[in-house]
């Protein structure tokens, strides 16, 4: 059995930071902090939470966009894309780093958490998983098809926990120059591992996206499971 609910993580005036919390009914395992795509706390992110909670992990999906004018989740339609691109234009990564620490601390307080928190991020959240590894006190981080991680290569030395980055070689949003910069810039840190999927494109792990790649997703899922088992 999995229990799900919205929880309040922070508040500024009338503006609240909510998160979707999914918890198992027994056991203690590492918690999973899901960092969403630019579409925010939408249905597929909640489904990821239910999936990992069903396997015994407490899971939290915070609304990363709670400080913006369009908080919450967005659909994968024309309107959703327009709003998503607009709200990440001026997204404050530094403030989000602090919000992610608050979310990680909230997860550690869950009775079903063994004290460890793994950040798991997708797209924009893949970048944020890298930031969380450097700044937000998580015990491991996994970023799938993260955008603009090269902007944070100055923080490589601050990463002391296992950090895995997954990229599809056919990702139209992560150009070869970006991937090359990330590979080169992280090569000196043995905690950082990069996985590449020759035939996969962007969003290859998300079942509702047209670029979903079941073969690549299956391999990535096994690698994610290994991180969760090892912290």
Secondary structure, DSSP 8 states (H G I E B T S, - for coil): -EEEEEEEEEEETTEEEEEEEEEESS--EEEEEEE--TT-S-HHHHHHHHHHHHTT--EEEE-TTTTSSS-S---SSHHHHHHHHHHHHT--HHHHHHHHHHHHHHHHTSTTEEEEEEEEEETHHHHHHHHHHHHS--SEEEEES-SSGGGGGGGGGG--SEEEEEEETT-TTS-HHHHHHHHHHHTT-TTEEEEEETT--TTTT-TTSTT--HHHHHHHHHHHHHHHHH-
